[in-house]
Amino acid sequence: MLQISPQAKIFLAISHIDFRKGIDTLAALCRQQLAHDPFSGAFFLFRNRAFKAIKVLVYDGQGFWLCTKRLSKGKFTWWPTNKETLYQLSASKLQILLWNGDPSKAKIPEDWKKIF
């Protein structure tokens, strides 16, 4: 089981990918294009061209997880459009994104404290 803790590092690849790519190709993409270590335990999110699916790649210390969320109706309503190649997201905003919400409009309490 995967748990997304508040301390987790979560990165979204801005541009779309070919969804036929598997674990090895996505891990190479993390190293080469995103300049991050796929073995770091960070969550890497990728989207398809049609905005209907998201893939999550994460290493848990023993092996890789590759998870897919595909919407049965509609498209994901939010994805960053920066000129950068990567966007960092908090765990609470990831939960909103996975439920097809808009994390940029979410009202997350400022008084909750991160554990260091």
Backbone as XML, in Angstrom:
<?xml version="1.0"?>
<chain id="A" units="angstrom">
  <residue number="1" name="MET">
    <atom name="N" x="0.834" y="-1.169" z="0.000"/>
    <atom name="CA" x="0.000" y="0.000" z="0.000"/>
    <atom name="C" x="0.885" y="1.241" z="0.000"/>
  </residue>
  <residue number="2" name="LEU">
    <atom name="N" x="0.505" y="2.208" z="-0.788"/>
    <atom name="CA" x="1.224" y="3.481" z="-0.821"/>
    <atom name="C" x="0.545" y="4.475" z="0.094"/>
  </residue>
  <residue number="3" name="GLN">
    <atom name="N" x="1.352" y="5.195" z="0.856"/>
    <atom name="CA" x="0.820" y="6.274" z="1.673"/>
    <atom name="C" x="1.496" y="7.560" z="1.247"/>
  </residue>
  <residue number="4" name="ILE">
    <atom name="N" x="0.698" y="8.575" z="1.058"/>
    <atom name="CA" x="1.229" y="9.879" z="0.680"/>
    <atom name="C" x="1.234" y="10.734" z="1.933"/>
  </residue>
  <residue number="5" name="SER">
    <atom name="N" x="2.404" y="10.882" z="2.525"/>
    <atom name="CA" x="2.517" y="11.657" z="3.761"/>
    <atom name="C" x="2.722" y="13.135" z="3.433"/>
  </residue>
  <residue number="6" name="PRO">
    <atom name="N" x="2.470" y="14.017" z="4.396"/>
    <atom name="CA" x="2.679" y="15.445" z="4.163"/>
    <atom name="C" x="4.135" y="15.786" z="3.831"/>
  </residue>
  <residue number="7" name="GLN">
    <atom name="N" x="5.066" y="14.925" z="4.224"/>
    <atom name="CA" x="6.479" y="15.173" z="3.965"/>
    <atom name="C" x="6.923" y="14.711" z="2.587"/>
  </residue>
  <residue number="8" name="ALA">
    <atom name="N" x="6.072" y="14.008" z="1.882"/>
    <atom name="CA" x="6.441" y="13.450" z="0.577"/>
    <atom name="C" x="6.730" y="14.560" z="-0.434"/>
  </residue>
  <residue number="9" name="LYS">
    <atom name="N" x="7.710" y="14.324" z="-1.249"/>
    <atom name="CA" x="7.999" y="15.232" z="-2.358"/>
    <atom name="C" x="7.199" y="14.730" z="-3.559"/>
  </residue>
  <residue number="10" name="ILE">
    <atom name="N" x="6.476" y="15.649" z="-4.172"/>
    <atom name="CA" x="5.590" y="15.299" z="-5.284"/>
    <atom name="C" x="5.876" y="16.241" z="-6.435"/>
  </residue>
  <residue number="11" name="PHE">
    <atom name="N" x="6.220" y="15.664" z="-7.586"/>
    <atom name="CA" x="6.563" y="16.458" z="-8.758"/>
    <atom name="C" x="5.646" y="16.109" z="-9.921"/>
  </residue>
  <residue number="12" name="LEU">
    <atom name="N" x="5.157" y="17.124" z="-10.610"/>
    <atom name="CA" x="4.341" y="16.941" z="-11.800"/>
    <atom name="C" x="5.163" y="17.319" z="-13.012"/>
  </residue>
  <residue number="13" name="ALA">
    <atom name="N" x="5.237" y="16.445" z="-13.990"/>
    <atom name="CA" x="5.864" y="16.782" z="-15.270"/>
    <atom name="C" x="4.847" y="17.616" z="-16.042"/>
  </residue>
  <residue number="14" name="ILE">
    <atom name="N" x="5.241" y="18.781" z="-16.478"/>
    <atom name="CA" x="4.296" y="19.712" z="-17.102"/>
    <atom name="C" x="3.771" y="19.191" z="-18.441"/>
  </residue>
  <residue number="15" name="SER">
    <atom name="N" x="4.669" y="18.729" z="-19.293"/>
    <atom name="CA" x="4.213" y="18.286" z="-20.620"/>
    <atom name="C" x="3.700" y="16.842" z="-20.578"/>
  </residue>
  <residue number="16" name="HIS">
    <atom name="N" x="2.907" y="16.482" z="-21.554"/>
    <atom name="CA" x="2.319" y="15.143" z="-21.609"/>
    <atom name="C" x="3.370" y="14.114" z="-22.045"/>
  </residue>
  <residue number="17" name="ILE">
    <atom name="N" x="3.035" y="12.849" z="-21.779"/>
    <atom name="CA" x="3.910" y="11.745" z="-22.198"/>
    <atom name="C" x="3.086" y="10.735" z="-22.990"/>
  </residue>
  <residue number="18" name="ASP">
    <atom name="N" x="3.789" y="9.858" z="-23.670"/>
    <atom name="CA" x="3.174" y="8.717" z="-24.344"/>
    <atom name="C" x="2.847" y="7.693" z="-23.261"/>
  </residue>
  <residue number="19" name="PHE">
    <atom name="N" x="1.589" y="7.354" z="-23.085"/>
    <atom name="CA" x="1.177" y="6.485" z="-21.989"/>
    <atom name="C" x="1.526" y="5.018" z="-22.204"/>
  </residue>
  <residue number="20" name="ARG">
    <atom name="N" x="2.189" y="4.692" z="-23.290"/>
    <atom name="CA" x="2.691" y="3.329" z="-23.461"/>
    <atom name="C" x="3.995" y="3.128" z="-22.700"/>
  </residue>
  <residue number="21" name="LYS">
    <atom name="N" x="4.579" y="4.215" z="-22.209"/>
    <atom name="CA" x="5.843" y="4.129" z="-21.468"/>
    <atom name="C" x="5.630" y="3.388" z="-20.150"/>
  </residue>
  <residue number="22" name="GLY">
    <atom name="N" x="6.643" y="2.582" z="-19.803"/>
    <atom name="CA" x="6.585" y="1.812" z="-18.567"/>
    <atom name="C" x="7.538" y="2.364" z="-17.526"/>
  </residue>
  <residue number="23" name="ILE">
    <atom name="N" x="7.795" y="1.572" z="-16.515"/>
    <atom name="CA" x="8.605" y="1.994" z="-15.376"/>
    <atom name="C" x="10.001" y="2.428" z="-15.795"/>
  </residue>
  <residue number="24" name="ASP">
    <atom name="N" x="10.704" y="1.615" z="-16.568"/>
    <atom name="CA" x="12.087" y="1.941" z="-16.927"/>
    <atom name="C" x="12.183" y="3.224" z="-17.744"/>
  </residue>
  <residue number="25" name="THR">
    <atom name="N" x="11.280" y="3.406" z="-18.677"/>
    <atom name="CA" x="11.314" y="4.607" z="-19.512"/>
    <atom name="C" x="10.959" y="5.846" z="-18.698"/>
  </residue>
  <residue number="26" name="LEU">
    <atom name="N" x="9.985" y="5.728" z="-17.790"/>
    <atom name="CA" x="9.617" y="6.870" z="-16.948"/>
    <atom name="C" x="10.728" y="7.212" z="-15.951"/>
  </residue>
  <residue number="27" name="ALA">
    <atom name="N" x="11.402" y="6.191" z="-15.431"/>
    <atom name="CA" x="12.534" y="6.445" z="-14.530"/>
    <atom name="C" x="13.657" y="7.156" z="-15.276"/>
  </residue>
  <residue number="28" name="ALA">
    <atom name="N" x="13.910" y="6.759" z="-16.508"/>
    <atom name="CA" x="14.924" y="7.441" z="-17.324"/>
    <atom name="C" x="14.501" y="8.880" z="-17.615"/>
  </residue>
  <residue number="29" name="LEU">
    <atom name="N" x="13.238" y="9.099" z="-17.850"/>
    <atom name="CA" x="12.723" y="10.443" z="-18.089"/>
    <atom name="C" x="12.912" y="11.322" z="-16.846"/>
  </residue>
  <residue number="30" name="CYS">
    <atom name="N" x="12.716" y="10.737" z="-15.664"/>
    <atom name="CA" x="12.944" y="11.476" z="-14.414"/>
    <atom name="C" x="14.398" y="11.938" z="-14.319"/>
  </residue>
  <residue number="31" name="ARG">
    <atom name="N" x="15.321" y="11.036" z="-14.653"/>
    <atom name="CA" x="16.751" y="11.371" z="-14.577"/>
    <atom name="C" x="17.165" y="12.376" z="-15.638"/>
  </residue>
  <residue number="32" name="GLN">
    <atom name="N" x="16.798" y="12.132" z="-16.878"/>
    <atom name="CA" x="17.320" y="12.915" z="-17.997"/>
    <atom name="C" x="16.594" y="14.240" z="-18.197"/>
  </residue>
  <residue number="33" name="GLN">
    <atom name="N" x="15.278" y="14.232" z="-18.264"/>
    <atom name="CA" x="14.541" y="15.458" z="-18.575"/>
    <atom name="C" x="14.138" y="16.248" z="-17.344"/>
  </residue>
  <residue number="34" name="LEU">
    <atom name="N" x="13.824" y="15.556" z="-16.252"/>
    <atom name="CA" x="13.376" y="16.255" z="-15.053"/>
    <atom name="C" x="14.500" y="16.509" z="-14.059"/>
  </residue>
  <residue number="35" name="ALA">
    <atom name="N" x="15.662" y="15.914" z="-14.279"/>
    <atom name="CA" x="16.859" y="16.092" z="-13.443"/>
    <atom name="C" x="16.601" y="15.730" z="-11.974"/>
  </residue>
  <residue number="36" name="HIS">
    <atom name="N" x="15.886" y="14.628" z="-11.749"/>
    <atom name="CA" x="15.634" y="14.126" z="-10.400"/>
    <atom name="C" x="15.906" y="12.635" z="-10.360"/>
  </residue>
  <residue number="37" name="ASP">
    <atom name="N" x="16.251" y="12.158" z="-9.163"/>
    <atom name="CA" x="16.548" y="10.746" z="-8.965"/>
    <atom name="C" x="15.255" y="9.969" z="-8.748"/>
  </residue>
  <residue number="38" name="PRO">
    <atom name="N" x="14.904" y="9.049" z="-9.632"/>
    <atom name="CA" x="13.666" y="8.290" z="-9.452"/>
    <atom name="C" x="13.708" y="7.364" z="-8.238"/>
  </residue>
  <residue number="39" name="PHE">
    <atom name="N" x="14.901" y="7.089" z="-7.698"/>
    <atom name="CA" x="15.052" y="6.234" z="-6.519"/>
    <atom name="C" x="14.943" y="7.018" z="-5.212"/>
  </residue>
  <residue number="40" name="SER">
    <atom name="N" x="14.627" y="8.308" z="-5.281"/>
    <atom name="CA" x="14.588" y="9.175" z="-4.100"/>
    <atom name="C" x="13.364" y="8.959" z="-3.220"/>
  </residue>
  <residue number="41" name="GLY">
    <atom name="N" x="12.359" y="8.270" z="-3.720"/>
    <atom name="CA" x="11.120" y="8.104" z="-2.963"/>
    <atom name="C" x="10.098" y="9.190" z="-3.265"/>
  </residue>
  <residue number="42" name="ALA">
    <atom name="N" x="10.459" y="10.117" z="-4.138"/>
    <atom name="CA" x="9.524" y="11.170" z="-4.540"/>
    <atom name="C" x="8.467" y="10.591" z="-5.478"/>
  </residue>
  <residue number="43" name="PHE">
    <atom name="N" x="7.317" y="11.216" z="-5.500"/>
    <atom name="CA" x="6.233" y="10.837" z="-6.404"/>
    <atom name="C" x="6.372" y="11.667" z="-7.677"/>
  </residue>
  <residue number="44" name="PHE">
    <atom name="N" x="6.358" y="11.016" z="-8.811"/>
    <atom name="CA" x="6.442" y="11.698" z="-10.105"/>
    <atom name="C" x="5.138" y="11.456" z="-10.846"/>
  </residue>
  <residue number="45" name="LEU">
    <atom name="N" x="4.465" y="12.538" z="-11.228"/>
    <atom name="CA" x="3.181" y="12.436" z="-11.918"/>
    <atom name="C" x="3.328" y="12.853" z="-13.367"/>
  </residue>
  <residue number="46" name="PHE">
    <atom name="N" x="2.676" y="12.097" z="-14.225"/>
    <atom name="CA" x="2.696" y="12.358" z="-15.662"/>
    <atom name="C" x="1.263" y="12.308" z="-16.163"/>
  </residue>
  <residue number="47" name="ARG">
    <atom name="N" x="0.961" y="13.072" z="-17.196"/>
    <atom name="CA" x="-0.384" y="13.053" z="-17.768"/>
    <atom name="C" x="-0.315" y="12.647" z="-19.228"/>
  </residue>
  <residue number="48" name="ASN">
    <atom name="N" x="-1.456" y="12.201" z="-19.757"/>
    <atom name="CA" x="-1.507" y="11.890" z="-21.178"/>
    <atom name="C" x="-1.953" y="13.134" z="-21.950"/>
  </residue>
  <residue number="49" name="ARG">
    <atom name="N" x="-1.894" y="13.055" z="-23.248"/>
    <atom name="CA" x="-2.202" y="14.194" z="-24.113"/>
    <atom name="C" x="-3.652" y="14.667" z="-23.948"/>
  </residue>
  <residue number="50" name="ALA">
    <atom name="N" x="-4.568" y="13.743" z="-23.739"/>
    <atom name="CA" x="-5.991" y="14.073" z="-23.683"/>
    <atom name="C" x="-6.460" y="14.561" z="-22.303"/>
  </residue>
  <residue number="51" name="PHE">
    <atom name="N" x="-5.566" y="14.617" z="-21.312"/>
    <atom name="CA" x="-5.909" y="15.039" z="-19.946"/>
    <atom name="C" x="-6.921" y="14.099" z="-19.284"/>
  </residue>
  <residue number="52" name="LYS">
    <atom name="N" x="-6.976" y="12.854" z="-19.724"/>
    <atom name="CA" x="-7.924" y="11.907" z="-19.143"/>
    <atom name="C" x="-7.277" y="10.953" z="-18.151"/>
  </residue>
  <residue number="53" name="ALA">
    <atom name="N" x="-5.935" y="10.918" z="-18.110"/>
    <atom name="CA" x="-5.263" y="9.958" z="-17.247"/>
    <atom name="C" x="-3.979" y="10.544" z="-16.665"/>
  </residue>
  <residue number="54" name="ILE">
    <atom name="N" x="-3.648" y="10.027" z="-15.488"/>
    <atom name="CA" x="-2.419" y="10.407" z="-14.788"/>
    <atom name="C" x="-1.695" y="9.123" z="-14.406"/>
  </residue>
  <residue number="55" name="LYS">
    <atom name="N" x="-0.378" y="9.121" z="-14.562"/>
    <atom name="CA" x="0.457" y="8.021" z="-14.081"/>
    <atom name="C" x="1.326" y="8.560" z="-12.951"/>
  </residue>
  <residue number="56" name="VAL">
    <atom name="N" x="1.486" y="7.732" z="-11.912"/>
    <atom name="CA" x="2.318" y="8.079" z="-10.767"/>
    <atom name="C" x="3.423" y="7.033" z="-10.661"/>
  </residue>
  <residue number="57" name="LEU">
    <atom name="N" x="4.658" y="7.496" z="-10.614"/>
    <atom name="CA" x="5.822" y="6.622" z="-10.448"/>
    <atom name="C" x="6.465" y="6.961" z="-9.109"/>
  </residue>
  <residue number="58" name="VAL">
    <atom name="N" x="6.685" y="5.930" z="-8.293"/>
    <atom name="CA" x="7.345" y="6.137" z="-6.999"/>
    <atom name="C" x="8.138" y="4.884" z="-6.637"/>
  </residue>
  <residue number="59" name="TYR">
    <atom name="N" x="9.294" y="5.108" z="-6.012"/>
    <atom name="CA" x="10.134" y="4.007" z="-5.533"/>
    <atom name="C" x="9.946" y="3.908" z="-4.030"/>
  </residue>
  <residue number="60" name="ASP">
    <atom name="N" x="9.625" y="2.722" z="-3.514"/>
    <atom name="CA" x="9.339" y="2.559" z="-2.082"/>
    <atom name="C" x="10.501" y="1.960" z="-1.288"/>
  </residue>
  <residue number="61" name="GLY">
    <atom name="N" x="11.686" y="1.895" z="-1.873"/>
    <atom name="CA" x="12.842" y="1.326" z="-1.184"/>
    <atom name="C" x="13.086" y="-0.120" z="-1.563"/>
  </residue>
  <residue number="62" name="GLN">
    <atom name="N" x="12.094" y="-0.750" z="-2.155"/>
    <atom name="CA" x="12.197" y="-2.148" z="-2.541"/>
    <atom name="C" x="11.939" y="-2.336" z="-4.028"/>
  </residue>
  <residue number="63" name="GLY">
    <atom name="N" x="11.171" y="-1.432" z="-4.588"/>
    <atom name="CA" x="10.828" y="-1.518" z="-5.993"/>
    <atom name="C" x="9.966" y="-0.327" z="-6.390"/>
  </residue>
  <residue number="64" name="PHE">
    <atom name="N" x="9.658" y="-0.268" z="-7.664"/>
    <atom name="CA" x="8.848" y="0.831" z="-8.186"/>
    <atom name="C" x="7.374" y="0.480" z="-8.168"/>
  </residue>
  <residue number="65" name="TRP">
    <atom name="N" x="6.551" y="1.486" z="-7.938"/>
    <atom name="CA" x="5.112" y="1.431" z="-8.113"/>
    <atom name="C" x="4.792" y="2.283" z="-9.321"/>
  </residue>
  <residue number="66" name="LEU">
    <atom name="N" x="3.938" y="1.791" z="-10.177"/>
    <atom name="CA" x="3.431" y="2.577" z="-11.294"/>
    <atom name="C" x="1.913" y="2.490" z="-11.223"/>
  </residue>
  <residue number="67" name="CYS">
    <atom name="N" x="1.290" y="3.601" z="-10.880"/>
    <atom name="CA" x="-0.163" y="3.647" z="-10.700"/>
    <atom name="C" x="-0.769" y="4.539" z="-11.776"/>
  </residue>
  <residue number="68" name="THR">
    <atom name="N" x="-1.962" y="4.203" z="-12.209"/>
    <atom name="CA" x="-2.667" y="4.972" z="-13.224"/>
    <atom name="C" x="-4.053" y="5.318" z="-12.719"/>
  </residue>
  <residue number="69" name="LYS">
    <atom name="N" x="-4.431" y="6.564" z="-12.913"/>
    <atom name="CA" x="-5.816" y="6.979" z="-12.681"/>
    <atom name="C" x="-6.345" y="7.485" z="-14.009"/>
  </residue>
  <residue number="70" name="ARG">
    <atom name="N" x="-7.403" y="6.838" z="-14.503"/>
    <atom name="CA" x="-8.039" y="7.263" z="-15.746"/>
    <atom name="C" x="-9.489" y="7.600" z="-15.443"/>
  </residue>
  <residue number="71" name="LEU">
    <atom name="N" x="-9.896" y="8.781" z="-15.849"/>
    <atom name="CA" x="-11.265" y="9.206" z="-15.613"/>
    <atom name="C" x="-12.212" y="8.470" z="-16.558"/>
  </residue>
  <residue number="72" name="SER">
    <atom name="N" x="-13.344" y="8.055" z="-16.048"/>
    <atom name="CA" x="-14.326" y="7.383" z="-16.901"/>
    <atom name="C" x="-15.133" y="8.383" z="-17.714"/>
  </residue>
  <residue number="73" name="LYS">
    <atom name="N" x="-15.253" y="9.607" z="-17.198"/>
    <atom name="CA" x="-15.949" y="10.669" z="-17.927"/>
    <atom name="C" x="-15.173" y="11.971" z="-17.759"/>
  </residue>
  <residue number="74" name="GLY">
    <atom name="N" x="-15.116" y="12.740" z="-18.814"/>
    <atom name="CA" x="-14.491" y="14.055" z="-18.737"/>
    <atom name="C" x="-12.982" y="14.021" z="-18.730"/>
  </residue>
  <residue number="75" name="LYS">
    <atom name="N" x="-12.395" y="15.167" z="-18.394"/>
    <atom name="CA" x="-10.950" y="15.348" z="-18.365"/>
    <atom name="C" x="-10.554" y="15.968" z="-17.033"/>
  </residue>
  <residue number="76" name="PHE">
    <atom name="N" x="-9.279" y="15.851" z="-16.707"/>
    <atom name="CA" x="-8.786" y="16.546" z="-15.530"/>
    <atom name="C" x="-8.891" y="18.049" z="-15.792"/>
  </residue>
  <residue number="77" name="THR">
    <atom name="N" x="-9.391" y="18.758" z="-14.816"/>
    <atom name="CA" x="-9.676" y="20.180" z="-15.015"/>
    <atom name="C" x="-8.481" y="21.078" z="-14.734"/>
  </residue>
  <residue number="78" name="TRP">
    <atom name="N" x="-7.458" y="20.556" z="-14.070"/>
    <atom name="CA" x="-6.312" y="21.395" z="-13.707"/>
    <atom name="C" x="-5.006" y="20.655" z="-13.979"/>
  </residue>
  <residue number="79" name="TRP">
    <atom name="N" x="-4.063" y="21.372" z="-14.526"/>
    <atom name="CA" x="-2.683" y="20.917" z="-14.663"/>
    <atom name="C" x="-1.855" y="22.173" z="-14.857"/>
  </residue>
  <residue number="80" name="PRO">
    <atom name="N" x="-0.694" y="22.275" z="-14.206"/>
    <atom name="CA" x="0.095" y="23.508" z="-14.337"/>
    <atom name="C" x="0.551" y="23.745" z="-15.779"/>
  </residue>
  <residue number="81" name="THR">
    <atom name="N" x="0.717" y="25.007" z="-16.122"/>
    <atom name="CA" x="1.127" y="25.368" z="-17.485"/>
    <atom name="C" x="2.388" y="26.220" z="-17.479"/>
  </residue>
  <residue number="82" name="ASN">
    <atom name="N" x="3.221" y="26.051" z="-16.467"/>
    <atom name="CA" x="4.475" y="26.824" z="-16.391"/>
    <atom name="C" x="5.372" y="26.529" z="-17.586"/>
  </residue>
  <residue number="83" name="LYS">
    <atom name="N" x="6.337" y="27.386" z="-17.788"/>
    <atom name="CA" x="7.334" y="27.138" z="-18.827"/>
    <atom name="C" x="8.415" y="26.175" z="-18.331"/>
  </residue>
  <residue number="84" name="GLU">
    <atom name="N" x="8.420" y="25.898" z="-17.042"/>
    <atom name="CA" x="9.352" y="24.933" z="-16.468"/>
    <atom name="C" x="8.937" y="23.522" z="-16.903"/>
  </residue>
  <residue number="85" name="THR">
    <atom name="N" x="9.798" y="22.551" z="-16.637"/>
    <atom name="CA" x="9.462" y="21.170" z="-16.980"/>
    <atom name="C" x="8.825" y="20.432" z="-15.806"/>
  </residue>
  <residue number="86" name="LEU">
    <atom name="N" x="8.927" y="21.022" z="-14.603"/>
    <atom name="CA" x="8.505" y="20.328" z="-13.395"/>
    <atom name="C" x="7.778" y="21.287" z="-12.463"/>
  </residue>
  <residue number="87" name="TYR">
    <atom name="N" x="6.794" y="20.777" z="-11.737"/>
    <atom name="CA" x="6.008" y="21.565" z="-10.797"/>
    <atom name="C" x="5.908" y="20.762" z="-9.515"/>
  </residue>
  <residue number="88" name="GLN">
    <atom name="N" x="6.200" y="21.384" z="-8.373"/>
    <atom name="CA" x="6.114" y="20.670" z="-7.105"/>
    <atom name="C" x="4.754" y="20.920" z="-6.457"/>
  </residue>
  <residue number="89" name="LEU">
    <atom name="N" x="4.210" y="19.873" z="-5.856"/>
    <atom name="CA" x="2.870" y="19.907" z="-5.295"/>
    <atom name="C" x="2.905" y="19.329" z="-3.887"/>
  </residue>
  <residue number="90" name="SER">
    <atom name="N" x="2.049" y="19.819" z="-3.001"/>
    <atom name="CA" x="1.961" y="19.259" z="-1.651"/>
    <atom name="C" x="1.056" y="18.022" z="-1.672"/>
  </residue>
  <residue number="91" name="ALA">
    <atom name="N" x="1.149" y="17.212" z="-0.627"/>
    <atom name="CA" x="0.347" y="15.985" z="-0.540"/>
    <atom name="C" x="-1.146" y="16.305" z="-0.499"/>
  </residue>
  <residue number="92" name="SER">
    <atom name="N" x="-1.528" y="17.348" z="0.208"/>
    <atom name="CA" x="-2.952" y="17.694" z="0.288"/>
    <atom name="C" x="-3.483" y="18.149" z="-1.066"/>
  </residue>
  <residue number="93" name="LYS">
    <atom name="N" x="-2.673" y="18.875" z="-1.818"/>
    <atom name="CA" x="-3.105" y="19.322" z="-3.145"/>
    <atom name="C" x="-3.121" y="18.160" z="-4.142"/>
  </residue>
  <residue number="94" name="LEU">
    <atom name="N" x="-2.255" y="17.173" z="-3.934"/>
    <atom name="CA" x="-2.292" y="15.984" z="-4.789"/>
    <atom name="C" x="-3.623" y="15.246" z="-4.616"/>
  </residue>
  <residue number="95" name="GLN">
    <atom name="N" x="-4.089" y="15.136" z="-3.391"/>
    <atom name="CA" x="-5.369" y="14.472" z="-3.146"/>
    <atom name="C" x="-6.498" y="15.178" z="-3.893"/>
  </residue>
  <residue number="96" name="ILE">
    <atom name="N" x="-6.448" y="16.497" z="-3.907"/>
    <atom name="CA" x="-7.469" y="17.280" z="-4.621"/>
    <atom name="C" x="-7.364" y="17.020" z="-6.121"/>
  </residue>
  <residue number="97" name="LEU">
    <atom name="N" x="-6.138" y="17.015" z="-6.646"/>
    <atom name="CA" x="-5.932" y="16.765" z="-8.073"/>
    <atom name="C" x="-6.445" y="15.384" z="-8.477"/>
  </residue>
  <residue number="98" name="LEU">
    <atom name="N" x="-6.147" y="14.363" z="-7.670"/>
    <atom name="CA" x="-6.569" y="13.001" z="-7.997"/>
    <atom name="C" x="-8.090" y="12.837" z="-7.991"/>
  </residue>
  <residue number="99" name="TRP">
    <atom name="N" x="-8.795" y="13.711" z="-7.297"/>
    <atom name="CA" x="-10.260" y="13.699" z="-7.311"/>
    <atom name="C" x="-10.799" y="14.705" z="-8.319"/>
  </residue>
  <residue number="100" name="ASN">
    <atom name="N" x="-9.957" y="15.101" z="-9.257"/>
    <atom name="CA" x="-10.296" y="16.004" z="-10.359"/>
    <atom name="C" x="-10.739" y="17.382" z="-9.876"/>
  </residue>
  <residue number="101" name="GLY">
    <atom name="N" x="-10.112" y="17.840" z="-8.813"/>
    <atom name="CA" x="-10.359" y="19.187" z="-8.321"/>
    <atom name="C" x="-9.279" y="20.139" z="-8.801"/>
  </residue>
  <residue number="102" name="ASP">
    <atom name="N" x="-9.381" y="21.373" z="-8.407"/>
    <atom name="CA" x="-8.412" y="22.409" z="-8.766"/>
    <atom name="C" x="-7.610" y="22.782" z="-7.528"/>
  </residue>
  <residue number="103" name="PRO">
    <atom name="N" x="-6.380" y="22.261" z="-7.385"/>
    <atom name="CA" x="-5.578" y="22.549" z="-6.193"/>
    <atom name="C" x="-5.238" y="24.025" z="-6.028"/>
  </residue>
  <residue number="104" name="SER">
    <atom name="N" x="-5.224" y="24.777" z="-7.112"/>
    <atom name="CA" x="-4.875" y="26.198" z="-7.002"/>
    <atom name="C" x="-5.981" y="26.999" z="-6.309"/>
  </residue>
  <residue number="105" name="LYS">
    <atom name="N" x="-7.196" y="26.456" z="-6.271"/>
    <atom name="CA" x="-8.318" y="27.146" z="-5.625"/>
    <atom name="C" x="-8.662" y="26.546" z="-4.264"/>
  </residue>
  <residue number="106" name="ALA">
    <atom name="N" x="-7.911" y="25.550" z="-3.842"/>
    <atom name="CA" x="-8.200" y="24.868" z="-2.581"/>
    <atom name="C" x="-7.851" y="25.750" z="-1.393"/>
  </residue>
  <residue number="107" name="LYS">
    <atom name="N" x="-8.694" y="25.688" z="-0.391"/>
    <atom name="CA" x="-8.447" y="26.430" z="0.842"/>
    <atom name="C" x="-7.928" y="25.447" z="1.871"/>
  </residue>
  <residue number="108" name="ILE">
    <atom name="N" x="-6.616" y="25.348" z="1.943"/>
    <atom name="CA" x="-5.977" y="24.436" z="2.882"/>
    <atom name="C" x="-5.534" y="25.258" z="4.078"/>
  </residue>
  <residue number="109" name="PRO">
    <atom name="N" x="-5.890" y="24.847" z="5.302"/>
    <atom name="CA" x="-5.544" y="25.635" z="6.488"/>
    <atom name="C" x="-4.052" y="25.900" z="6.571"/>
  </residue>
  <residue number="110" name="GLU">
    <atom name="N" x="-3.724" y="27.136" z="6.887"/>
    <atom name="CA" x="-2.312" y="27.532" z="7.006"/>
    <atom name="C" x="-1.734" y="27.144" z="8.365"/>
  </residue>
  <residue number="111" name="ASP">
    <atom name="N" x="-2.595" y="26.807" z="9.317"/>
    <atom name="CA" x="-2.107" y="26.553" z="10.663"/>
    <atom name="C" x="-1.617" y="25.126" z="10.882"/>
  </residue>
  <residue number="112" name="TRP">
    <atom name="N" x="-1.753" y="24.260" z="9.902"/>
    <atom name="CA" x="-1.237" y="22.912" z="10.100"/>
    <atom name="C" x="0.271" y="22.942" z="9.921"/>
  </residue>
  <residue number="113" name="LYS">
    <atom name="N" x="0.962" y="22.168" z="10.706"/>
    <atom name="CA" x="2.412" y="22.240" z="10.741"/>
    <atom name="C" x="3.041" y="21.008" z="10.116"/>
  </residue>
  <residue number="114" name="LYS">
    <atom name="N" x="4.077" y="21.245" z="9.369"/>
    <atom name="CA" x="4.823" y="20.139" z="8.774"/>
    <atom name="C" x="5.726" y="19.520" z="9.832"/>
  </residue>
  <residue number="115" name="ILE">
    <atom name="N" x="5.911" y="18.221" z="9.725"/>
    <atom name="CA" x="6.847" y="17.520" z="10.594"/>
    <atom name="C" x="8.175" y="17.466" z="9.857"/>
  </residue>
  <residue number="116" name="PHE">
    <atom name="N" x="9.236" y="17.841" z="10.531"/>
    <atom name="CA" x="10.546" y="17.871" z="9.860"/>
    <atom name="C" x="11.335" y="16.650" z="10.121"/>
  </residue>
</chain>
